[in-house]
Amino acid sequence: MLRIVSYLICLLFLYSCSNIKMLTPGDIYSPECLKKMESIQLIYKYGYKKQSLDRLNAINDLESTDAEIAKKYNFIGFIYFSEQNFDTAIEKFEMARSKSRIDRVLTSQIYLNLASSYFKKDL
């Protein structure tokens, strides 16, 4: 009898976990945020760093989720890193890291960006 109950509990547990899925960017970020970031990335891609920074800085943190704030500051840090302004890049990456709990991919990128910034700063 105990074996049957244990078996049923195990089946119930496995069934309850069957709908678990990985989070996608659409689950983490609002469509508006994704559109803004995509347009800013295009502007940056064409060489307009200042305009990209202006648009990123215009995004209101109070109207954004923690993940969106993390994405914003990671991109700002990336721009400063590309300009070899490593101290400011590190500051922005640290701001991003403090808000990036949900998006594990972004968190990994932030840690890599921080490591790269500290390495380049010490050269």
C-alpha positions in Angstrom: 0.0 0.0 0.0 2.8 2.4 0.9 4.5 1.6 -2.4 1.3 2.5 -4.4 0.9 5.8 -2.5 4.5 6.7 -3.1 4.1 5.9 -6.8 1.0 8.1 -7.0 2.7 11.0 -5.3 5.7 10.7 -7.7 3.3 10.7 -10.7 1.4 13.7 -9.3 4.7 15.6 -8.8 5.9 14.8 -12.4 2.6 15.8 -13.9 2.5 19.1 -12.0 6.0 19.9 -13.4 5.1 19.1 -17.0 4.0 22.6 -17.9 7.2 24.3 -16.7 9.0 26.2 -19.5 11.9 28.5 -20.0 11.2 32.3 -19.9 11.4 34.0 -23.3 12.2 37.7 -23.8 8.5 38.2 -24.5 7.8 36.9 -21.0 10.3 39.2 -19.3 10.1 42.5 -21.3 7.1 44.5 -22.5 6.7 44.7 -26.3 7.3 48.5 -26.1 10.6 47.9 -24.4 11.7 45.3 -27.0 10.8 47.7 -29.8 12.6 50.6 -28.2 15.8 48.6 -27.6 15.7 47.2 -31.1 15.4 50.7 -32.6 18.2 52.0 -30.4 20.4 49.0 -31.4 19.9 49.9 -35.0 20.8 53.5 -34.4 24.0 52.3 -32.5 24.8 49.9 -35.4 24.9 52.8 -37.8 27.4 54.6 -35.7 25.3 57.1 -33.8 26.5 56.4 -30.2 25.5 59.8 -28.8 21.9 59.4 -30.1 21.8 55.9 -28.8 22.8 57.1 -25.3 20.3 60.0 -25.5 17.5 57.6 -26.2 18.6 55.1 -23.6 18.8 57.9 -21.0 15.4 59.1 -21.9 13.8 55.8 -20.8 12.2 56.4 -17.5 13.3 53.9 -14.8 10.2 54.5 -12.8 8.0 53.3 -15.7 10.2 50.2 -16.4 10.5 46.8 -14.8 13.8 45.7 -13.1 14.7 43.5 -16.1 14.1 46.4 -18.5 16.2 48.7 -16.4 19.0 46.1 -16.4 18.8 45.8 -20.1 19.0 49.6 -20.5 22.1 50.0 -18.2 23.8 47.0 -19.7 23.5 48.6 -23.2 24.7 52.0 -21.8 27.7 50.2 -20.2 28.4 48.5 -23.5 28.5 51.9 -25.3 30.9 53.3 -22.8 33.0 50.1 -23.0 33.2 50.6 -26.8 34.5 54.1 -26.2 37.1 52.7 -23.7 35.5 54.6 -20.8 35.9 51.6 -18.5 35.1 53.3 -15.2 31.7 54.5 -16.4 31.1 51.2 -18.2 31.7 49.3 -14.9 29.4 51.7 -13.0 26.6 51.1 -15.6 27.2 47.3 -15.6 27.0 47.3 -11.8 23.7 49.2 -12.0 22.4 46.6 -14.5 23.6 43.7 -12.3 21.6 44.9 -9.4 18.4 44.7 -11.4 18.9 41.6 -13.5 17.6 38.8 -11.4 14.9 37.4 -13.8 16.8 37.3 -17.1 19.6 34.8 -16.6 21.0 35.3 -20.1 21.3 39.0 -19.5 22.8 38.5 -16.1 25.5 36.3 -17.7 26.2 38.9 -20.3 26.5 41.6 -17.6 29.0 39.5 -15.6 31.0 38.9 -18.8 30.9 42.7 -19.6 32.1 43.5 -16.0 35.0 41.0 -16.3 36.0 42.4 -19.7 35.8 46.0 -18.3 37.9 45.2 -15.3 40.4 43.3 -17.5 40.7 46.2 -20.0 40.9 48.8 -17.2 44.0 47.1 -15.7 45.9 46.9 -19.0 
